[in-house]
Amino acid sequence: MSRTDVDRTAPTAPRRAVHAFFVLACITAGGMFCFKLHEFLRTIKRDELAGFAFDPIVIYGLVACGFFLLLVWAFLSGQFKDVERAKYEMFERLAQQERDEGLSFDRVEPDP
Protein backbone atom coordinates (compact mmCIF):
# COMPACT_ATOMS: atom_id res chain seq x y z
CA MET A 1 0.00 0.00 0.00
CA SER A 2 1.50 3.33 -0.98
CA ARG A 3 1.29 6.53 1.02
CA THR A 4 -1.36 7.90 -1.33
CA ASP A 5 -3.61 4.85 -0.85
CA VAL A 6 -4.01 5.41 2.90
CA ASP A 7 -7.42 6.63 4.00
CA ARG A 8 -6.71 9.85 5.89
CA THR A 9 -10.14 10.25 7.44
CA ALA A 10 -10.44 9.02 10.99
CA PRO A 11 -13.53 7.14 12.13
CA THR A 12 -16.12 9.24 13.93
CA ALA A 13 -15.88 7.59 17.37
CA PRO A 14 -12.12 8.16 17.87
CA ARG A 15 -12.44 11.75 16.63
CA ARG A 16 -15.21 12.41 19.13
CA ALA A 17 -13.13 10.85 21.90
CA VAL A 18 -10.18 13.11 21.03
CA HIS A 19 -12.42 16.17 20.98
CA ALA A 20 -14.00 15.20 24.30
CA PHE A 21 -10.56 14.72 25.86
CA PHE A 22 -9.41 18.04 24.40
CA VAL A 23 -12.40 19.90 25.87
CA LEU A 24 -12.03 18.19 29.25
CA ALA A 25 -8.29 18.97 29.38
CA CYS A 26 -8.91 22.63 28.50
CA ILE A 27 -11.62 22.99 31.14
CA THR A 28 -9.44 21.34 33.78
CA ALA A 29 -6.38 23.43 32.91
CA GLY A 30 -8.48 26.61 32.83
CA GLY A 31 -9.95 25.84 36.23
CA MET A 32 -6.53 25.18 37.74
CA PHE A 33 -5.21 28.40 36.20
CA CYS A 34 -8.08 30.38 37.73
CA PHE A 35 -7.49 28.70 41.10
CA LYS A 36 -3.78 29.58 41.00
CA LEU A 37 -4.56 33.15 40.00
CA HIS A 38 -7.06 33.43 42.86
CA GLU A 39 -4.48 32.16 45.36
CA PHE A 40 -1.92 34.70 44.12
CA LEU A 41 -4.43 37.51 44.48
CA ARG A 42 -5.30 36.41 48.04
CA THR A 43 -1.59 36.39 48.89
CA ILE A 44 -1.14 39.91 47.54
CA LYS A 45 -3.96 41.31 49.68
CA ARG A 46 -3.08 39.80 53.06
CA ASP A 47 0.71 39.52 53.30
CA GLU A 48 3.19 42.26 54.08
CA LEU A 49 4.88 41.51 50.75
CA ALA A 50 1.83 42.94 49.01
CA GLY A 51 3.35 43.62 45.59
CA PHE A 52 5.75 40.73 45.12
CA ALA A 53 3.49 38.70 42.84
CA PHE A 54 1.77 41.44 40.83
CA ASP A 55 4.21 41.51 37.89
CA PRO A 56 4.42 37.70 37.52
CA ILE A 57 0.62 37.48 37.62
CA VAL A 58 0.23 40.07 34.87
CA ILE A 59 2.89 38.41 32.69
CA TYR A 60 1.51 34.93 33.38
CA GLY A 61 -1.99 36.10 32.52
CA LEU A 62 -0.92 37.78 29.28
CA VAL A 63 1.01 34.70 28.14
CA ALA A 64 -1.92 32.44 29.02
CA CYS A 65 -4.33 34.71 27.14
CA GLY A 66 -2.03 34.66 24.11
CA PHE A 67 -1.87 30.87 24.10
CA PHE A 68 -5.64 30.66 24.56
CA LEU A 69 -6.19 32.99 21.59
CA LEU A 70 -3.82 30.85 19.47
CA LEU A 71 -5.77 27.77 20.51
CA VAL A 72 -9.08 29.39 19.57
CA TRP A 73 -7.66 30.55 16.22
CA ALA A 74 -6.32 27.07 15.45
CA PHE A 75 -9.63 25.46 16.33
CA LEU A 76 -11.74 27.94 14.34
CA SER A 77 -9.46 27.83 11.29
CA GLY A 78 -9.70 24.01 11.10
CA GLN A 79 -6.17 23.16 12.20
CA PHE A 80 -7.46 20.16 14.19
CA LYS A 81 -9.62 18.65 11.43
CA ASP A 82 -6.92 16.57 9.72
CA VAL A 83 -3.74 16.58 11.78
CA GLU A 84 -2.23 13.69 9.81
CA ARG A 85 -2.38 15.55 6.48
CA ALA A 86 0.87 17.45 7.11
CA LYS A 87 2.78 14.20 7.50
CA TYR A 88 1.52 12.80 4.20
CA GLU A 89 2.17 16.09 2.40
CA MET A 90 5.75 16.03 3.66
CA PHE A 91 6.24 12.48 2.36
CA GLU A 92 4.72 13.41 -0.99
CA ARG A 93 6.96 16.49 -1.31
CA LEU A 94 10.04 14.42 -0.48
CA ALA A 95 9.12 11.82 -3.10
CA GLN A 96 8.48 14.57 -5.67
CA GLN A 97 11.82 16.19 -4.87
CA GLU A 98 13.58 12.84 -5.31
CA ARG A 99 11.87 12.36 -8.69
CA ASP A 100 12.70 15.92 -9.81
CA GLU A 101 16.36 15.51 -8.92
CA GLY A 102 16.58 12.07 -10.47
CA LEU A 103 17.48 10.48 -7.17
CA SER A 104 16.51 6.98 -6.18
CA PHE A 105 17.04 6.14 -2.55
CA ASP A 106 16.26 2.56 -1.69
CA ARG A 107 14.33 2.23 1.51
CA VAL A 108 16.44 -0.03 3.71
CA GLU A 109 14.61 -2.01 6.35
CA PRO A 110 16.45 -2.46 9.65
CA ASP A 111 17.74 -5.95 10.42
CA PRO A 112 15.62 -7.87 12.96
ZIGIPE-V295724 format. One record per residue. N is the residue number from 1. RES is the residue in three letters. PHI is phi in degrees with one decimal (999 if undefined). NEAR is the number of other C-alpha atoms within 12 Angstrom. Layout:
n: (N/N)
res: (RES/RES)
phi: (PHI/PHI)
near: (NEAR/NEAR)
This chain:
n: (1/2/3/4/5/6/7/8/9/10/11/12/13/14/15/16/17/18/19/20/21/22/23/24/25/26/27/28/29/30/31/32/33/34/35/36/37/38/39/40/41/42/43/44/45/46/47/48/49/50/51/52/53/54/55/56/57/58/59/60/61/62/63/64/65/66/67/68/69/70/71/72/73/74/75/76/77/78/79/80/81/82/83/84/85/86/87/88/89/90/91/92/93/94/95/96/97/98/99/100/101/102/103/104/105/106/107/108/109/110/111/112)
res: (MET/SER/ARG/THR/ASP/VAL/ASP/ARG/THR/ALA/PRO/THR/ALA/PRO/ARG/ARG/ALA/VAL/HIS/ALA/PHE/PHE/VAL/LEU/ALA/CYS/ILE/THR/ALA/GLY/GLY/MET/PHE/CYS/PHE/LYS/LEU/HIS/GLU/PHE/LEU/ARG/THR/ILE/LYS/ARG/ASP/GLU/LEU/ALA/GLY/PHE/ALA/PHE/ASP/PRO/ILE/VAL/ILE/TYR/GLY/LEU/VAL/ALA/CYS/GLY/PHE/PHE/LEU/LEU/LEU/VAL/TRP/ALA/PHE/LEU/SER/GLY/GLN/PHE/LYS/ASP/VAL/GLU/ARG/ALA/LYS/TYR/GLU/MET/PHE/GLU/ARG/LEU/ALA/GLN/GLN/GLU/ARG/ASP/GLU/GLY/LEU/SER/PHE/ASP/ARG/VAL/GLU/PRO/ASP/PRO)
phi: (999/-85.2/-64.6/-81.0/-84.6/-73.7/-76.3/-90.3/-93.2/-83.1/-60.5/-65.2/-60.4/-63.1/-64.8/-65.7/-64.0/-65.2/-65.4/-64.0/-63.0/-59.8/-64.7/-61.8/-64.4/-66.8/-65.8/-63.4/-64.8/-63.3/-63.5/-66.1/-63.6/-63.6/-61.3/-64.6/-62.7/-61.7/-63.2/-60.7/-65.1/-64.9/-65.3/-63.1/-74.0/-104.6/-88.6/-73.5/-91.4/-60.2/-106.3/-66.3/-105.4/-64.6/-61.7/-61.8/-65.9/-63.9/-65.4/-61.0/-65.5/-65.2/-64.7/-64.1/-63.9/-61.9/-65.2/-63.9/-64.9/-63.3/-63.6/-63.5/-59.4/-63.1/-67.8/-71.1/-87.5/85.3/-67.5/-98.9/-72.5/-137.5/-72.9/-81.8/-59.6/-61.2/-63.4/-68.3/-63.6/-63.7/-63.3/-65.6/-64.9/-63.5/-64.0/-64.9/-63.2/-62.5/-66.5/-63.8/-89.3/73.4/-92.9/-140.1/-95.3/-76.7/-78.1/-98.1/-84.1/-69.3/-70.5/-72.3)
near: (6/10/18/16/10/12/14/17/15/18/12/11/11/12/17/14/14/18/17/14/15/17/17/14/14/18/15/14/17/19/14/14/21/18/14/18/23/17/16/26/23/18/19/20/16/13/13/11/14/15/18/17/24/19/15/17/24/17/14/19/22/14/15/20/17/14/16/19/15/15/19/17/14/16/18/12/13/12/16/20/20/20/18/18/20/15/15/20/17/15/17/18/16/18/22/15/15/15/13/11/11/10/12/13/12/8/7/6/6/5/4/3)
